[in-house]
């Protein structure tokens, strides 16, 4: 094993990297005194840990759970669940909350009138349509809000309602009442309005839309794909139409999610000296990489669409062409390099899901690695992933393709022990070690 200074596993507590005139400040070079954590525990394999603490899969009885939930239901709970107004209205604090709800409701209602008209004109609809669309969602949310049902609304409107002093859903009732007065008695006065006034309403609404361009640097800093999605959606809405812009934004968002699912995060990990912590070697300095052991972290789901990327990326980390390497090992004049990888440890602590097709590919991949002298170890599998692998006969059973460990350090401990045995002349085949 070696660290950044080229020593054989020797850790310098004051390790830092100086580069002449660009040396880092002393506060960065000299580490503060860090409290120590010393843990002494057995070396566990996953099956040993499960047996030691009586692991069992929780049983779920859908029929029993449904029956229990039905017993708890009565007429009152059904009505209050569907119409929460009957639950919170009797508890309304009339003197203290009414003033805030009135002020907030009037503020939001007055804001809805010009904004609704402006957005209706932007969509080539009559101005009265915008007021109708502002009335009904608020009224429905007043009746059904805070219920078990999904309620989608504008976050900006809710924020204004809260900042204006709104306390309860009565705020929505006040806004609806104001909009109802406009619809019933004032709307007729908007029909003969000159086009210049309507144009000014549109200009004010468009100004707020265009000012959102200031959000571009924020989205671009958050992520490249987020910035591209924002730019293309914004351009489509402004220069084409709203419906096309929505389609473009939705398509780009779904495509981004699909692309990220196909390309999960993978990295090579190294050991923090004198600890059982393992970190990404491309993001941290001074980590130890053990000779003959390669530790790969995988984050995401492993399924039929990502299995090929998973296999190819691991081969890149191992710096091999698997097909050529298998041929080279079968050659009569094959001589193994001193620094060849003997153990591949896969950190699956962040593996969220694995499907049977990926497990089938994984089995073949493990056998191919065994043919070139690389044994695969798994670390940190979640219970769901562990159970899925067990059902597919990937771990446990007669074949027992790989050994599993609860932590990376347990797997590293096993790999180092096997390497010491091989160096001492006690050689075992991978099949014998696996058992």
N, C-alpha and C positions, 0 to 999 in steps of 0.2 A: 504494500500500500504506500501511497505517496501523497504529499500535499503540494501546495503551490511553491514551496521552497525546494522541492526535489528531494526532501528527506524521506526516509523510509518509515512513514507513519508517526514521526516525532512532531509534536505540536508545540509551537511557540506561543505562549499566552499573549505576548505582546506583538503578534504578527501584524504587519501592515506593509503597504507597498509604497516606497518612496521613489520618486522619479526626478532627482536632481532639484532644479529650481521649482518644479511643480509639486514638491512634496506636500502632503496633506497637513492640515493643522494638527498640533499636538493633541488636541481634544479628540480627534478622530483616531490617532495612532494609539493612544494609551487607553486601554479599556478600563472602565470603571469596575470596581469590585462587584462581582456578580455572585448572588447567593447560589449555593450548590444544592443539587438534588441527587441523592444517592438511592437507587432502588435495587433491591436484591430479590429476584423472583426466578421461578423455574423457566427453562427454555421450552416454550410450547410449540407444538404443531397444532393446526386448527382443530383437528379431530380430538387430540388430547385435551385441548381447552374445553371443547364442547362436552366431552365425557366427564371432565373434572367438575364442571358446574351444571351438569344435567340440562344441556340445551334441549329445547323442544320448540316445535313450531306452534304458535298460537292457533287454537281451533276457532273457526268462525262458523256460526250457525245462522244463516240468513233467516230461516223460518223463525227461530227463537228470538232473534233481534227484532224482526218485524212484529212479532206477537207482543213483545214487551213495549215497543213504541205505540202500538195500537191501544194497549191497556192504559197508557198514560194520557190518551187523547179523550177529550170530552167536547161538548158543544161550545163551551166558553173558550177553550184553547183554540179550537178551529176558527172561531169567529175573530178572535184577537190576532191569530196568526195571519189571517187573510186581510183583515182590516185593523191594523195597529192603532188607528185613531181611537178606537173604543177602549184601548188600554191606556194611552198617554193623555187623552183629553180630560178624563176625570181628575187626573193628577196635575193639571195645568195650574201654575202659580199665577193667578190672574193679575194681581197688582204689579208684581215685580217684573214679569216677563213681557207684559203686553206692550209697554212703551218701546222696548227694543225691537220687538217683532213688528210693530207698526212702522217705525222709522226704517228698518231694514227692508220691509216689504214694499214700501212706497219708493225707496231708492232703487231697488231692483226693477220694480214695475215701470218706473219712468225711464230707466235705461233700456228696457225691452222695446219700448215703442219705436224710437228712431232706429235702433239697431235691427229690429225685426223687419221694418220697412226697407232698410238699406239692403239687407241680405236677400229679401224677396226680389227687389229690383235687380240685384246682381244675377239672380237666377232667372231673369226674364219672367217673373210672376207678378201679379197685382200686389200692391203694397199691403193690402189687408191680409193677404196670405201669411206674411211674416208675423203679423200680430196673432193670428190664429195658432200658428205653430209655437208661439211663445206662451199662449194661454193653456192649451191642453196638457202638455207634458208636466207643467208645474202643478196643475190641478190634480192630475192623476197621482203625482208623487205625494201630494198633500194627503191623499186618501190611503195610498198603498206604501208610502215611504217607510223605511226601517223594518219592512216585513222580510220574510224569508226569500222573497223573489229578488232576482237581479234588477238593479235600478241603475240605468246609465244616464248621465247628464253631463252638462258642461262643468268642468272643475273651476273655471274662471268665474262662472255665475255663482257657484256655491261659495267660493272664496269671498266674493263681494258681499254676498248675503251674510256671511259670518262676520266679516270685518265691519259691516255696517251696523252690527249689534244684534243680529238675529239670534234668538234663543231656541225656538221650537219650530215645528212645521206650520204654525200659524203664520209665519212669514210668507210662506207660499200662498196661503189663502188670501192674505192682504194683496200680494202681487196679482193674483188671479182676479180679485175684485176690481182692482184698478184697470186691468186689461179688459175685463168684461164691460166696464163703463165706457171705455174707448170703443169697443166693438159695437155696443148697442146704441150709443148716443153721439159719439164724436167721429166715428169712421166716415160718416157721410160728408164731413167737412174736408176730408183729405182728397176726395175725388176731383174737385176742381182746382187742386193746387197747380201752380205753374210748373213747367218742367224744370225750370232753373232751381226751384226749391227741392224737387226730387233729385236733381243732379247733385245738389249740395249734400243731401243725405247719403247718396252713393259715394261721394268723394270722402266724406267722413268715415264711412265704413271701410272703404278701400285703404284709407290712410292707416287704420289699425292693422289691416292685413299686410300692407307693404312694410310696416314698421317691424313686423316679425322677422324681416331679413336680418335684423341685428342678432337674432338667435343663432345664426349660422356658425359663427366662431365657436360658440359653446358646444353645439352638436358635433362640429368637426373635431374638437378636442376630445370629446367623449369616445369617438371611434370613427374610422374611415367610412365604414359601411353606413353608419348612422348619418354622417354628413352627406354622402352621395344620395341616400334615400331622401333626405330633406331637400336638397337642391333640385333633384329631378321632380319631386312632387310639387314643390313651390313653383317651378317654371311651368309645369303642366297646368296648374290651376290658374296662374296669372295669364299665360299666353294662349292656352287652348280652351279649356272649360273645367268647371268644377268636377263633373262626373268623370271625365278622363283623368284628371289629377288624382281623384280618389282611387281609380283603378290602378294607376301607375304606382301610387304609394302602397296600396295593398299588395300588389304583385312584387314590388321590391322588398317589402318587409318579409313576406313569406319566402321569397328566394333567399334572403339573407339567413333566415332561420334554417332553411334546408341546407344551405352551404356550410353553415357552422356545425350542423349535425353531422355532415359528411367529413368534416376535417376537425376532429377533436384535438384538444390540447395534449401534447406529449412532450416529455422532456427527460433528459438524463439527470440522475440525482447523485449527489455526493454526500458524504457524512460530515456533519459538524464535529470537529475533533473533540474527543473525550465526552461524547454524548451519543444518544440513540436517535438524534434528529437528522433527517435527510432533506436536502434542499436542491433546487435547480442549479446546476453548475454554471449555466449561462447567466444567472442573475446574482450569484454570490461568489465571493473570492475566499480562498483558503480552505476549501472543502477537500476531503480525502476521497480519492477514487481507488478502490481496492483492486489489486492486480488479479486478473482472472474472473472478475465479477462485474457485470454490467447491470445497473439498476435503472429501470425505465418507469416513469410515472404516466398513467393514462387517466384522462378526465373526460367523461362523456358516456354515451351509450355505444355498445358494440353490437352491431346488427348486420343484416345482409348488405346494406349500402356502404358501411364503413369498414367491413372486414378486410377488403383488399388494401385500403389505406393503412390500416393497422399493421398488416403484415409487411408492407413495403417500408413503412416508417421504421419499424424495428430493425429491418435489414440495413437501413441507412445508419441507424445508431450503432449497429454491430460492424458497419463498414465492410459489408460482404455482398456479393451477388450469390444468392442462395443456390441457384442452379449450377453455377460454375464452381462454387465451393464444394458441393456434393460430388461433382466429377473429380475435383482435385483430391478429395479425401479417398476416393476409390482408386486413384492412380498408385502404381507399384512403388514409385519413387517419392511418395508423399512424406514430407517432414513437417511436423507441427511447429509453429512459431512459439517462442518462449512466452510472449505476451498474449497468447490466444485466449479468448473468452471461454471460460468453462461453465459459468453459471449465469443465467439470465433471470433476474428477479423483476417481476412485473408488479408494480404498486397499483393495486386495484381499489384503493380506498375511495376514489372518486368515480369508480365505474358504477353508473346508475342502473344499467340494464344490459343484459346479454340474451340474445335469442338463439334458438337451436341451430340455425344455419351458421351463425358466427361460431358456435361451439364446434360444429363439424369441421369448419375451416381451421379452427384453433387446434383441434386434434392432429390434423395432418401437418400443421406447422410445427407442432411440438415434436412429432416424429422426424420431420426433416431436420430440425435442429439437433436432435439426438444423433442423427446419422453423421453429423459433423462434430460431435463431441460436446455439444452445449446442452446442459440440463436446465429446464425451465422450472422456476419456483414462483408461486403466487403469494402475495401478501396483502392483508387488509381487505379481503372480500367481505362485502356486506352480507347479512343473512339471506336476503332475497337472491343475490347473485350466487352465493354458496349453495343454496337449495336448488337453484336452476341447474348449476353445473353437476350437482349430485344426481338430479333426475335424468340428466343426459349422459350419465356414466363417465363424466370427465374426471371427477375426483371420487375417491372411495371405490368400492367394488373390487372386482378382479383385475381390471386393467389399470386403474389408478394412474392416469397419465401424468399428473403433476402432484407435487407436494404443496400443501397450502399452510400458511402461517398467519397468525393474527397481526403481526407487525413486520415491517421491513427488517428491523434489527434481528428478529428471530430467524428470518431467512438468511440474512448475512452471517449470523453466527453458525448456522448449519453449513453454509457454503464454505466458510473459512475452515471449519473443522474437516470437511472433506478434502479441501486443498492441502491441509497439513498432513492428512493421512496419505494422500497420493505422493506428496513430497518425501514422506518417510518410507515409501515403498509398499504401503498397504493399499494396493490398487483395487478398486471395485468398478464394475461396469455400471453404466447408468441404470440399467434395468435392476441390478441388485440394490443400488442405492435407493432407487425409487420405492422399492418395497420396504 
